[in-house]
Amino acid sequence: MTNHKIVSWRDPEDLSKGFIIDLENISAAELFASIYQRPEELISAFADCFLIMRYSHDESSTMSHELYEQTRSQLDTMIERLRSKPYVKIPANMDTH
């Protein structure tokens, strides 16, 4: 399996339990690079996991691309929500009139 920091097995002793997208052990820079700069590495890691779980090559390819699209969409949505929040006014900059 590709040694990718985002993907980890739920139970390394029982791979049938599947894998997770682990965001606790990765920096924001690594996350953004995986999603936006090097998506092929993340898709490959997903595909490797599906293959190890005994899905066919076609199924693992399809599912890994779908999972990548879901992951990217969720990150895009999270970023958009953060960007749409107004700046917090600090008391020193507030107009008192």
QUIQUIRA-V11801 format. One record per residue. N is the residue number from 0. RES is the residue in three letters. SS is DSSP state (~ for helix, > for strand, _ for the rest). Layout:
# QUIQUIRA-V11801
n = <N | N>
res = <RES | RES>
ss = <SS | SS>
This chain:
# QUIQUIRA-V11801
n = <0 | 1 | 2 | 3 | 4 | 5 | 6 | 7 | 8 | 9 | 10 | 11 | 12 | 13 | 14 | 15 | 16 | 17 | 18 | 19 | 20 | 21 | 22 | 23 | 24 | 25 | 26 | 27 | 28 | 29 | 30 | 31 | 32 | 33 | 34 | 35 | 36 | 37 | 38 | 39 | 40 | 41 | 42 | 43 | 44 | 45 | 46 | 47 | 48 | 49 | 50 | 51 | 52 | 53 | 54 | 55 | 56 | 57 | 58 | 59 | 60 | 61 | 62 | 63 | 64 | 65 | 66 | 67 | 68 | 69 | 70 | 71 | 72 | 73 | 74 | 75 | 76 | 77 | 78 | 79 | 80 | 81 | 82 | 83 | 84 | 85 | 86 | 87 | 88 | 89 | 90 | 91 | 92 | 93 | 94 | 95 | 96>
res = <MET | THR | ASN | HIS | LYS | ILE | VAL | SER | TRP | ARG | ASP | PRO | GLU | ASP | LEU | SER | LYS | GLY | PHE | ILE | ILE | ASP | LEU | GLU | ASN | ILE | SER | ALA | ALA | GLU | LEU | PHE | ALA | SER | ILE | TYR | GLN | ARG | PRO | GLU | GLU | LEU | ILE | SER | ALA | PHE | ALA | ASP | CYS | PHE | LEU | ILE | MET | ARG | TYR | SER | HIS | ASP | GLU | SER | SER | THR | MET | SER | HIS | GLU | LEU | TYR | GLU | GLN | THR | ARG | SER | GLN | LEU | ASP | THR | MET | ILE | GLU | ARG | LEU | ARG | SER | LYS | PRO | TYR | VAL | LYS | ILE | PRO | ALA | ASN | MET | ASP | THR | HIS>
ss = <_ | _ | _ | _ | _ | _ | > | > | > | _ | _ | _ | _ | _ | ~ | ~ | ~ | _ | > | > | > | _ | _ | _ | _ | _ | _ | ~ | ~ | ~ | ~ | ~ | ~ | ~ | ~ | ~ | ~ | _ | ~ | ~ | ~ | ~ | ~ | ~ | ~ | ~ | ~ | ~ | ~ | ~ | ~ | ~ | _ | _ | _ | _ | ~ | ~ | ~ | ~ | ~ | ~ | ~ | ~ | ~ | ~ | ~ | ~ | ~ | ~ | ~ | ~ | ~ | ~ | ~ | ~ | ~ | ~ | ~ | ~ | ~ | ~ | ~ | ~ | _ | _ | _ | _ | _ | _ | ~ | ~ | ~ | _ | _ | _ | _>
